[in-house]
Amino acid sequence: MAPRTRAKADPALPPTLPTREQILAFVAESKERVGKREIAKAFGVKGGAAKIELKALLKEIEQDGALDRGRGGLAASGRLPPVVLADIRSRDRHGDFLAVPAEWSGEGKPPSIVLMPVRGGRGAKRPAPGIGDRALIRVERDAEGGYSGRVIKVIGKNKAEIIGVYRAGAQGGRIVPVDKKGQGKEILIPPGEEGEARDGDLVSVALERETRFGLPKGRVKERLGSLGSEKAVSLIALHLHGIPHVFADATLAEADAVKPATLKGREDWRDRPLLTIDPPDAKDHDDAVMAEPDGDPANAGGFVVTVAIADVAAYVRPGTSLDREALERGNSVYFPDRVVPMLPERISNDLCSLREGEDRPALAVRMVIAADGTKRRHTFHRVMMRSAAKLSYAQAQAAIDGHADEKTAPLLDTALRPLWTAYAALRTARDRRGPLALDLPERKVLLTAEGGVDRVIVPERLDAHRLIEEFMIQANVAAAETLEAAKQPLIYRVHDEPALEKMRVLGEVLASIGVKLPKEGALRPDLFNRVLRSVAETEHAIFINEVVLRSQAQAVYSPENLGHFGLNLRRYAHFTSPIRRYADLIVHRALITACQLGSGGLPTGVSVGDLAAIGEGISSTERRAMAAERDTIDRLIAGHLADRIGATFAGQISGVTRAGLFIKLAETGADGFVPISQLGADYFRHEEGRHALVGERTGETFRLGDQVEVRLVEAAPVAGALRFELLSEGRKGTRGGGGPKKSPGRPFKAAPAGRPPGIRNTGSRHRGSRR
């Protein structure tokens, strides 16, 4: 799947238009990000027609993933530009500052930049940088792919808040930073600078000026809470990621003043058998479903499927404090020990929770489905409903499987069986559509009454889960279709197709195990599904599922419709969870306006530009929530394993970097790290395209997805970090040849399963001997 070169392939283009390779070389060599104007000037592109062609070529290169667009223009994809805005986070073992880019669009974690000491002369007169500062940095890339840099200008002092645990001492105290990417060293708190902090408290710290070596000094700015509290672990994530978790007084006052919606202006649907089907511990219920046979003779064997969603727009109006704070939060955040809601509980857990037997306002879509699962038409309605029953997934599934209880038995024929029959038709249509079918089980952490980890489980996926999921997908599609037909601006949930550069890397990885990735034809999810099916029963299954996932673009919110590649849908908009996602609230308002369903629609004059800004903001808060949720689980499990130092675990290589291997434990799903220095006497090089570390001398290879055995040597609960010793040997390679040879590609046929990595000899090559 080689990248196209439009300028070479099309002789009709103006001769002044640069080639793709020339543009990439110019961008890579530029000192700063560049735009179309700079590229046109550099290559002498003149005239309207030529500039239009240049713009199209730049967009194509950007879509292929070879260029990244950021503030100030374009830069080479996956690489830092020559000048970058970065936050100084820590020091390395030599005492040099380490910085990370403030914005990063590449894969994985942002790279670290080692800052060179300030030179004499004019540069020495500038303010010296320190941990927590934000600075403009000129960077250079070394031969091994790392970065070094020099500070051009300090933009802001101590912009990055440092969060840590206060440890009291006889001569003042110390702060243990909670960020495992880290501050690198503890922070000294002189006597009198501890404020109200007590031993074990979570605090925020302001740093004072520091020397090149030795511990930095600081003062406690704010006591955030006690680590002995029940919800301490999620408290760390909230402050570290800057997630708002305390509602303003004005917002709570507005919520308390809201009066329940009435039947005025709504259709009365209170006698319809709408059901809520949710997890057993759900505290709010924002969607209800029902299905019935279609009585229209023209749709023999068809169904009418209804999805009703809580009418949040009836209570949260544009421009109010409720609305502003919901936009700032962007979404609810879910931790094992608490939920940080987007809206106050008066709204999310009361007025907009579709409680059993209680009148609730809803925005509903009624979809007519043919016997083959095709949606024939749909309509939106503003209604007053009354949930006929609140069921759990397992409870509804048990009834269908012949184990109805007192609650589900009366609903079996009138409500549940019609739902499952309609789902069977929709499932047939889904199979024809062929969405991306990754097999990556999700784990759930269950807590004890004291807030510790009880166990980690992989919840069983039931047809009840799939039914609700498919009904919600159809409702989301209907929302997007209605708004497009009405030419009403909206926020789509978009998932672009993979960039060509990522497809090239995926092709190399597949070739290394004897699977050929087709280079011709349209890029569709089914291509990936065929690859996944071809390795489903081999040792490579988990590895390839992970690699395919990493090849995908990130889903975002945007007013520009790029379609949803993963679901294989041309248009898709989140409609079904306005309680917990601001994007859905925007879609509700747009539907109210487009379908003339009363008050609470989009304000007059809302532009595509306004929606683009909202989409960018809530995409960011979604990523923030995911990172906070992941970090919290890491801390919980690190605490759970802290008393098992020395124990051995089965695991899988879940990440490969220049610094070492990330290992995911099979038992808990916990992630830990094996430093590259602990892999043995050989020199290991990072082969990014193969997701592997390969020994220079022996060819011994450690690859993403390999099953391994590790010993736990360190657990840091506050940071959520685990360090392992690797006990398994790598894959055998050719001595001195740089690793195993690649097998020739064969269409969708996995290479024979090789010998799994064995247990490493813990004699002369024991990892502990090198510490």
C-alpha positions in Angstrom: 0.0 0.0 0.0 2.6 2.5 -1.2 1.8 6.2 -0.8 0.7 7.9 -4.0 2.8 10.7 -5.6 0.3 12.8 -7.4 2.9 15.2 -8.9 4.8 12.4 -10.6 1.8 10.3 -11.6 -0.2 13.1 -13.3 1.7 14.9 -16.1 -1.2 17.3 -16.4 -0.3 19.0 -13.1 1.6 22.3 -13.3 5.3 21.7 -13.5 6.0 23.9 -10.5 4.1 21.6 -8.1 6.5 19.8 -5.8 6.4 16.1 -5.3 5.2 14.4 -2.1 8.8 13.5 -1.3 10.0 17.1 -1.8 7.3 18.4 0.5 8.0 15.9 3.3 11.8 16.7 3.1 11.1 20.5 3.2 8.8 20.1 6.3 11.2 17.8 8.0 14.1 20.3 7.5 12.1 23.4 8.5 13.0 25.1 11.8 9.3 25.6 12.6 5.9 24.3 11.5 5.1 25.5 8.0 1.9 26.1 6.0 0.8 26.2 2.4 2.1 29.7 2.0 5.6 28.8 3.0 5.6 25.7 0.8 4.3 27.6 -2.2 7.0 30.2 -1.7 9.8 27.7 -1.3 8.9 25.8 -4.5 7.7 28.8 -6.6 4.1 27.7 -6.8 2.2 30.5 -8.4 -1.3 31.0 -9.8 -4.7 30.1 -8.5 -4.9 26.7 -10.2 -1.5 25.6 -9.0 -2.2 26.7 -5.4 -5.5 24.8 -5.4 -3.6 21.6 -6.5 -1.0 22.2 -3.8 -3.7 22.5 -1.2 -5.3 19.2 -2.3 -1.9 17.5 -2.3 -1.1 18.7 1.2 -4.5 17.5 2.4 -3.9 14.1 0.9 -0.5 13.8 2.5 -2.0 14.8 5.9 -4.8 12.3 5.5 -2.3 9.6 4.7 -0.7 10.3 8.1 2.6 11.5 6.8 2.1 15.0 8.1 0.5 16.3 11.4 -1.4 19.6 11.5 -1.1 21.6 14.7 -0.9 25.2 15.9 1.2 27.1 13.3 1.0 24.6 10.5 2.4 21.2 9.4 5.1 18.9 10.8 6.3 15.4 10.0 4.0 12.8 11.4 5.0 11.2 14.7 7.9 13.5 15.1 8.4 16.7 17.0 8.8 19.9 15.0 12.1 21.8 15.3 10.5 24.2 17.8 7.9 22.9 20.3 6.0 24.2 23.3 6.7 21.8 26.2 6.2 21.3 29.9 9.3 20.6 32.1 8.3 17.6 34.2 11.4 16.2 35.9 15.1 15.6 35.9 17.0 12.5 34.6 19.7 10.6 36.6 22.3 13.1 35.3 20.4 16.1 36.7 19.2 17.4 33.3 15.7 18.6 32.9 13.2 16.4 31.0 10.3 18.1 29.1 7.3 16.7 27.2 5.4 18.4 24.4 2.3 20.3 25.5 0.5 18.8 22.4 1.2 15.4 20.9 -0.6 13.7 18.0 1.7 10.7 17.6 1.2 7.2 18.8 1.7 6.3 22.4 3.1 8.5 25.1 4.7 11.8 24.1 8.5 11.6 23.8 10.8 13.2 26.5 13.1 16.0 25.5 16.5 16.2 27.4 17.2 19.9 28.0 20.8 20.9 27.5 22.4 23.3 30.1 21.9 27.0 29.3 25.0 28.4 27.5 26.9 31.5 28.5 26.4 34.8 26.8 23.0 36.2 26.0 21.2 33.0 26.8 22.5 32.9 30.4 20.6 36.1 31.1 17.3 34.5 30.4 15.2 33.2 33.4 16.5 29.7 34.2 13.9 27.0 33.6 12.5 24.8 36.4 10.2 21.9 37.0 6.6 22.9 36.3 7.6 25.6 33.8 6.2 25.7 30.2 8.8 26.7 27.7 9.5 27.2 24.0 12.2 24.7 23.1 14.4 24.1 20.0 14.7 20.4 19.6 17.1 18.0 17.7 16.6 14.3 17.0 19.5 12.0 17.8 20.6 8.9 15.9 18.6 6.6 18.1 15.4 8.6 17.7 15.5 10.5 21.0 15.3 14.2 21.4 17.4 16.9 23.1 16.7 20.6 23.2 17.6 24.1 24.4 15.1 26.5 26.0 14.4 29.5 23.7 12.0 31.2 26.1 10.2 30.3 29.3 6.5 31.0 28.6 5.1 30.4 32.1 6.5 29.6 35.4 5.2 26.5 37.2 2.2 26.1 34.9 2.0 22.3 35.5 0.5 21.6 38.9 2.5 19.1 41.0 0.4 16.7 43.0 1.9 14.6 45.7 1.6 12.9 49.1 3.0 14.8 52.1 5.3 12.9 54.5 6.0 14.8 57.7 9.5 14.8 59.2 11.4 16.3 62.2 12.9 19.0 60.0 10.0 19.8 57.7 8.6 17.3 55.3 8.8 15.8 51.8 6.4 15.4 48.9 6.2 12.1 47.1 4.9 12.9 43.6 2.0 10.8 42.4 2.7 11.1 38.6 4.5 8.0 37.6 5.9 9.7 34.5 7.2 11.7 37.2 8.8 14.4 38.9 11.8 12.1 39.3 12.7 13.2 42.8 10.9 14.0 46.0 10.4 17.6 47.0 11.6 19.1 50.2 9.1 21.1 52.3 10.9 23.4 54.7 9.4 23.9 58.2 6.5 26.4 58.1 5.8 25.7 54.4 3.6 22.7 55.0 0.4 24.8 55.4 -2.5 22.7 56.7 -1.0 19.4 55.4 -0.7 16.4 57.7 1.2 13.2 57.2 -0.4 11.2 54.4 -2.4 14.1 52.9 -2.7 14.6 49.1 -1.5 18.1 48.4 -0.6 20.5 45.5 2.8 22.1 45.6 4.4 25.2 44.3 8.2 24.8 43.6 10.8 27.3 44.5 14.0 27.8 42.5 16.3 24.8 42.6 19.9 23.9 42.1 21.0 21.6 39.3 21.5 18.7 41.8 19.8 17.9 45.0 16.2 17.8 45.9 14.0 20.8 44.8 12.2 22.8 47.5 8.6 23.8 47.6 5.6 24.9 49.6 2.2 23.3 50.0 -0.4 25.4 48.1 -3.5 23.4 49.0 -4.5 20.3 51.1 -6.6 18.2 48.7 -7.7 15.4 51.0 -6.4 12.4 53.0 -5.1 9.3 51.4 -6.8 7.4 54.2 -10.2 8.4 52.9 -12.5 5.9 51.1 -12.1 7.6 47.7 -8.5 8.6 47.9 -7.3 6.8 44.7 -9.8 8.5 42.4 -9.1 11.8 44.2 -5.5 11.6 42.9 -6.7 11.2 39.3 -9.2 14.1 39.6 -6.5 16.5 40.7 -3.7 15.2 38.5 -5.8 15.4 35.4 -7.6 18.6 36.3 -11.1 17.1 36.2 -13.8 19.4 37.8 -15.6 17.4 40.5 -17.3 20.0 42.7 -20.3 21.8 41.2 -20.5 25.6 41.6 -23.2 26.9 44.0 -25.0 28.6 41.0 -25.2 25.3 39.2 -26.6 23.4 42.2 -29.1 26.2 42.8 -30.3 26.0 39.2 -30.7 22.3 39.4 -32.6 22.5 42.7 -35.0 25.1 41.2 -35.9 23.0 38.2 -39.5 21.8 38.1 -40.5 18.5 36.6 -41.7 18.6 33.0 -45.4 18.3 32.3 -47.4 16.5 29.5 -47.9 19.9 27.7 -46.5 19.7 24.2 -45.7 16.0 24.5 -47.2 12.8 23.2 -48.5 10.5 26.0 -46.6 7.2 25.8 -47.0 6.2 29.5 -48.9 3.0 28.6 -46.2 1.6 26.3 -44.1 -1.3 27.6 -40.8 0.6 27.5 -38.1 -1.2 29.6 -34.7 -0.1 31.0 -32.0 -2.7 30.8 -28.8 -1.7 32.6 -26.0 -3.1 34.8 -27.3 -4.1 38.3 -25.4 -1.2 40.0 -26.6 1.5 37.6 -27.7 4.7 39.4 -29.2 6.4 36.5 -31.2 5.1 33.6 -31.2 7.3 30.5 -32.5 4.9 27.8 -35.5 2.6 27.4 -36.5 0.2 24.6 -39.4 -1.7 23.2 -40.2 -3.6 20.0 -43.4 -4.9 18.5 -44.4 -6.6 15.2 -45.2 -4.2 12.4 -48.9 -4.4 11.5 -48.3 -2.9 8.1 -48.9 -5.7 5.4 -46.3 -4.0 3.3 -43.7 -4.9 5.9 -44.5 -8.5 6.5 -42.3 -10.0 9.2 -41.0 -6.6 10.1 -40.8 -4.7 13.5 -41.2 -1.3 15.0 -38.3 -0.6 17.4 -38.5 2.3 19.8 -35.7 3.9 21.7 -36.6 6.5 24.3 -33.9 8.7 25.8 -34.2 11.0 28.8 -35.0 14.6 27.7 -32.1 16.4 29.3 -32.7 19.4 27.0 -35.9 20.1 28.8 -34.0 21.0 31.9 -30.5 22.1 30.8 -30.9 25.2 28.6 -28.2 26.9 26.6 -26.4 29.7 28.4 -27.3 28.6 31.9 -24.8 27.7 34.7 -25.9 24.1 34.3 -25.0 24.2 30.6 -21.7 26.0 31.0 -20.5 23.5 33.6 -21.7 20.5 31.6 -19.7 21.8 28.6 -16.6 22.3 30.8 -16.8 18.7 32.1 -17.7 17.3 28.7 -18.7 14.0 30.0 -19.2 12.0 33.2 -16.1 10.1 34.5 -16.5 6.6 35.9 -14.1 5.3 38.6 -14.4 1.9 40.4 -15.2 3.8 43.7 -17.2 6.8 42.4 -18.8 8.6 39.5 -18.1 12.2 38.7 -21.2 13.2 36.8 -21.5 15.8 34.0 -24.7 17.1 35.6 -25.8 17.4 39.3 -27.6 14.4 40.7 -30.9 16.4 40.8 -30.8 16.1 37.0 -28.9 12.9 36.3 -30.2 10.6 39.1 -33.7 12.1 39.5 -35.5 14.2 36.9 -33.7 12.5 33.9 -33.5 9.0 35.2 -36.2 6.8 33.6 -37.3 5.3 36.9 -39.7 2.3 36.9 -43.3 3.4 37.3 -42.6 7.2 37.3 -43.5 9.8 34.7 -40.4 11.0 32.8 -40.0 13.2 29.7 -38.1 11.7 26.8 -37.0 12.2 23.2 -37.9 9.0 21.3 -37.2 7.6 17.9 -39.6 5.1 16.4 -37.8 2.9 13.7 -39.6 0.6 11.2 -37.4 -2.4 10.6 -37.8 -4.9 7.7 -37.6 -8.6 8.3 -34.0 -8.6 7.0 -33.0 -6.0 9.5 -33.0 -3.0 7.1 -34.3 0.2 8.6 -37.1 1.5 6.3 -38.0 4.8 8.0 -38.0 6.5 11.3 -39.6 9.4 13.2 -38.7 11.4 16.3 -41.1 12.3 19.1 -41.1 14.3 22.3 -43.0 12.2 24.8 -43.9 11.5 28.4 -43.2 7.9 29.3 -43.3 5.6 32.3 -40.8 2.7 32.5 -42.7 -0.6 32.7 -39.8 -2.3 34.4 -36.1 -1.8 35.4 -34.1 -5.0 34.5 -30.5 -5.9 34.7 -28.7 -7.5 31.6 -28.4 -10.8 33.4 -32.0 -10.8 34.5 -33.4 -10.1 31.0 -31.1 -12.7 29.5 -32.1 -15.3 32.1 -35.7 -14.8 31.2 -35.0 -15.4 27.5 -33.0 -18.5 28.4 -35.9 -20.0 30.2 -35.2 -18.8 33.8 -37.7 -16.0 34.2 -38.3 -14.7 37.7 -41.3 -13.1 39.3 -40.6 -9.8 37.6 -39.7 -10.9 34.1 -42.3 -13.7 33.7 -45.2 -11.4 33.0 -43.0 -9.4 30.5 -41.7 -12.4 28.6 -44.2 -12.6 25.8 -45.3 -8.9 25.7 -42.0 -7.2 25.9 -38.9 -9.4 26.1 -39.4 -11.9 23.2 -40.4 -9.1 20.8 -37.1 -7.3 21.7 -35.0 -10.4 21.0 -36.8 -11.2 17.8 -36.3 -7.7 16.5 -32.6 -7.9 17.6 -32.2 -11.1 15.5 -33.2 -9.2 12.4 -30.9 -6.2 13.3 -28.0 -8.6 13.9 -28.4 -10.1 10.5 -28.1 -6.6 9.0 -25.1 -5.9 11.2 -23.4 -9.0 10.0 -23.9 -7.9 6.4 -22.5 -4.5 7.2 -19.4 -6.0 8.8 -18.2 -3.6 11.5 -14.7 -4.1 12.9 -14.7 -7.2 15.1 -11.9 -6.8 17.6 -11.7 -9.4 20.3 -10.2 -7.6 23.3 -12.0 -8.5 26.6 -12.5 -5.6 29.1 -11.8 -6.1 32.7 -13.8 -4.7 35.6 -12.3 -4.0 39.1 -14.6 -5.0 42.0 -13.9 -3.3 45.3 -14.3 -4.3 48.9 -16.4 -2.3 51.4 -13.2 -0.6 52.5 -12.4 0.6 49.0 -9.6 -1.9 48.2 -9.5 -4.3 45.3 -11.6 -7.4 45.9 -11.0 -9.0 42.5 -10.7 -8.3 38.8 -13.2 -10.0 36.5 -14.0 -10.1 32.8 -17.8 -9.7 32.7 -19.6 -12.1 30.4 -20.9 -10.6 27.2 -24.5 -11.5 26.8 -27.0 -11.1 23.9 -28.7 -8.6 26.2 -25.7 -6.4 26.1 -25.5 -6.7 22.3 -29.2 -6.0 21.9 -29.0 -2.7 23.7 -25.8 -1.8 21.9 -27.4 -2.4 18.5 -30.6 -0.6 19.3 -28.5 2.4 20.4 -26.4 2.3 17.3 -29.6 2.4 15.1 -30.9 5.3 17.1 -27.7 7.2 16.7 -27.7 6.7 12.9 -31.4 7.8 12.7 -30.4 11.0 14.6 -27.6 11.8 12.1 -29.8 11.1 9.1 -32.6 13.3 10.3 -30.4 16.2 11.0 -28.6 15.9 7.7 -31.9 15.8 5.8 -33.0 19.0 7.6 -29.6 20.6 6.9 -29.3 21.2 10.6 -25.7 21.6 11.9 -24.7 18.8 14.3 -21.8 17.2 16.0 -21.0 13.8 14.5 -19.1 11.0 16.2 -16.5 10.4 13.6 -13.9 7.6 13.2 -11.7 8.1 10.2 -10.1 5.3 8.3 -6.6 4.3 9.2 -3.8 6.5 7.8 -1.7 4.9 5.0 1.4 5.1 7.1 -0.2 3.0 9.8 -1.4 0.5 7.2 2.2 0.2 5.9 3.4 -0.6 9.5 0.6 -3.1 9.9 1.5 -4.7 6.7 5.1 -5.2 7.9 4.0 -6.7 11.2 1.6 -9.1 9.4 4.3 -10.1 7.0 6.6 -11.0 9.9 4.1 -13.8 10.8 3.3 -14.9 7.3 0.0 -13.0 6.8 -0.3 -10.8 3.7 -2.3 -7.6 3.8 -4.0 -6.9 0.4 -2.7 -3.7 -1.3 -5.7 -3.2 -3.6 -9.3 -2.3 -3.1 -11.2 0.0 -0.8 -10.2 0.1 2.8 -13.0 -1.4 4.8 -13.4 -3.0 8.2 -13.9 -6.4 6.6 -10.3 -6.4 5.4 -9.2 -6.3 9.1 -11.9 -8.9 10.0 -10.5 -11.3 7.5 -7.0 -10.9 9.0 -8.4 -11.4 12.5 -10.2 -14.5 11.5 -7.1 -15.9 9.8 -5.2 -15.8 13.1 -8.1 -16.5 15.5 -6.9 -20.0 16.4 -3.2 -19.3 16.4 -0.6 -18.0 19.0 -0.7 -14.6 17.2 -4.4 -13.9 17.9 -4.0 -11.5 20.9 -0.9 -9.9 19.3 -2.7 -9.1 16.0 -5.9 -7.9 17.7 -3.7 -5.4 19.6 -1.8 -4.3 16.4 -5.0 -3.8 14.5 -6.4 -1.7 17.3 -3.3 0.5 17.3 -3.6 1.0 13.5 -7.0 2.6 13.9 -7.6 6.3 14.0 -9.0 7.9 17.2 -12.7 8.6 17.3 -13.6 12.3 17.9 -16.5 14.7 17.8 -16.7 17.0 14.8 -19.3 18.9 12.7 -17.6 17.5 9.6 -18.9 14.1 8.7 -16.0 11.6 8.1 -18.2 8.6 8.8 -17.5 5.9 11.3 -15.0 3.5 10.0 -15.1 1.0 12.9 -18.9 0.6 12.7 -18.8 0.8 8.9 -21.4 3.6 8.9 -21.6 6.6 6.6 -23.1 8.9 9.3 -23.2 8.5 13.0 -24.1 11.0 15.9 -24.2 10.3 19.6 -27.9 10.7 20.7 -28.4 8.1 23.4 -26.6 9.4 26.6 -27.2 13.2 27.1 -27.0 12.7 30.9 -23.3 11.8 30.6 -22.1 13.2 27.2 -22.4 16.8 26.1 -22.2 15.8 22.5 -25.5 13.9 22.9 -27.1 17.0 24.4 -26.1 19.1 21.4 -27.7 16.4 19.1 -30.9 16.5 21.2 -31.1 20.2 20.9 -30.5 20.0 17.1 -33.3 17.4 16.8 -35.7 19.6 18.8 -35.0 22.5 16.4 -35.0 20.4 13.2 -38.2 18.5 14.1 -40.0 21.5 15.6 -40.5 19.7 18.9 -40.8 22.7 21.2 -38.5 24.7 23.4 -34.9 23.8 24.4 -33.4 23.6 20.9 -30.1 24.9 19.6 -29.8 28.7 20.0 -30.3 30.8 16.9 -27.0 31.6 15.1 -25.0 28.6 16.2 -22.5 28.0 13.5 -20.4 25.1 12.3 -17.4 26.9 13.7 -19.1 27.0 17.1 -19.8 23.3 16.9 -16.2 22.6 15.8 -14.9 24.3 18.9 -17.3 22.4 21.1 -16.3 19.1 19.4 -12.6 19.8 19.9 -13.2 20.6 23.6 -15.3 17.5 24.4 -13.0 15.2 22.5 -10.3 16.5 24.8 -12.3 16.0 27.9 -13.1 12.4 26.8 -9.4 11.6 26.4 -8.8 13.2 29.8 -11.5 11.0 31.4 -10.1 7.9 29.8 -6.6 8.6 31.1 -7.9 9.4 34.6 -10.0 6.1 34.7 -7.0 4.1 33.5 -4.6 5.7 36.0 -7.0 5.0 38.9 -7.3 1.4 38.0 -3.5 1.2 37.8 -3.2 2.7 41.3 -5.8 0.4 42.8 -4.2 -2.7 41.4 -0.7 -1.6 42.4 -2.0 -1.3 45.9 -3.6 -4.7 45.6 -0.3 -6.3 44.6 2.0 -4.3 47.0 2.1 -7.2 49.4 3.0 -9.8 46.7 6.6 -8.6 45.9 8.5 -11.6 44.7 5.5 -13.4 43.3 5.5 -14.7 39.7 2.7 -14.0 37.2 1.7 -15.0 33.7 1.5 -12.0 31.4 1.7 -10.6 27.9 3.9 -8.0 26.3 1.5 -5.1 25.8 3.9 -2.4 24.7 7.4 -2.2 23.3 9.5 0.9 23.6 13.1 2.0 23.4 13.2 2.0 27.1 11.9 -1.6 27.7 8.7 -3.7 27.7 5.3 -3.1 29.2 3.7 -6.3 30.6 0.0 -6.9 31.1 -0.8 -9.5 33.8 -3.3 -12.2 32.9 -4.7 -12.4 36.4 -5.6 -8.7 36.9 -4.9 -6.9 33.6 -2.4 -4.7 35.5 0.3 -3.1 33.5 4.0 -3.0 34.6 7.4 -2.4 33.1 10.6 -4.3 32.5 13.5 -1.9 31.8 15.6 -2.7 28.8 18.7 -2.8 31.0 17.2 -5.9 32.7 16.8 -8.0 29.5 20.3 -9.6 29.7 23.8 -9.2 28.4 22.9 -8.6 24.8 22.3 -5.1 23.3 18.7 -4.8 22.3 17.5 -2.4 19.6 13.9 -1.2 19.1 12.4 -2.2 15.8 9.3 0.0 15.8 7.7 -1.5 12.7 7.8 -5.0 14.2 6.8 -3.9 17.7 9.8 -5.7 19.0 13.1 -5.5 20.9 15.8 -7.5 19.1 19.2 -8.6 20.4 22.1 -7.4 18.3 24.3 -10.4 19.0 21.8 -13.3 19.5 18.7 -12.2 17.6 16.7 -12.9 20.7 13.4 -11.1 20.2 10.7 -9.8 22.5 7.5 -8.9 20.5 4.2 -7.3 21.3 1.7 -10.0 22.2 4.2 -12.6 23.4 3.2 -14.6 26.4 5.7 -14.3 29.2 6.3 -15.0 32.9 7.4 -12.2 35.2 8.4 -11.7 38.9 7.1 -8.6 40.7 10.0 -6.6 42.1 8.5 -3.3 43.0 5.0 -1.8 43.5 4.3 1.9 44.0 0.6 2.3 44.8 0.6 6.1 44.9 2.1 6.3 41.4 0.2 3.2 40.1 3.5 1.7 38.9 4.7 -1.9 38.9 8.2 -3.1 37.9 8.8 -6.6 36.8 11.7 -9.0 36.3 11.3 -11.0 33.1 11.7 -14.8 33.6 10.9 -15.9 30.1 13.3 -16.2 27.2 12.6 -14.3 24.0 12.0 -15.8 20.6 15.1 -17.4 19.1 16.8 -15.6 16.3 19.8 -15.8 14.1 23.0 -15.2 16.0 24.5 -11.9 14.9 21.8 -11.6 12.2 19.4 -9.2 13.9 16.5 -11.4 14.7 14.3 -14.0 13.0 13.7 -13.7 9.3 10.4 -12.7 8.0 8.3 -15.3 6.3 7.0 -14.6 2.8 3.5 -13.2 2.9 0.6 -15.5 2.1 -3.0 -14.3 1.7 -4.8 -14.6 5.1 -3.0 -17.8 6.2 -1.2 -17.6 9.5 2.3 -19.0 9.8 2.5 -22.3 11.8 2.6 -21.7 15.5 6.3 -21.7 16.7 7.7 -22.6 20.0 6.3 -20.4 22.7 8.8 -18.3 24.7 10.3 -20.6 27.3 11.3 -19.9 30.9 14.5 -18.1 31.1 17.5 -19.7 32.9 17.8 -17.7 36.2 21.5 -18.6 36.7 24.2 -16.3 35.2 21.5 -14.3 33.3 19.3 -13.7 36.3 17.8 -10.2 36.1 18.5 -9.5 39.7 22.2 -9.8 39.2 22.3 -6.7 37.1 20.4 -4.4 39.6 
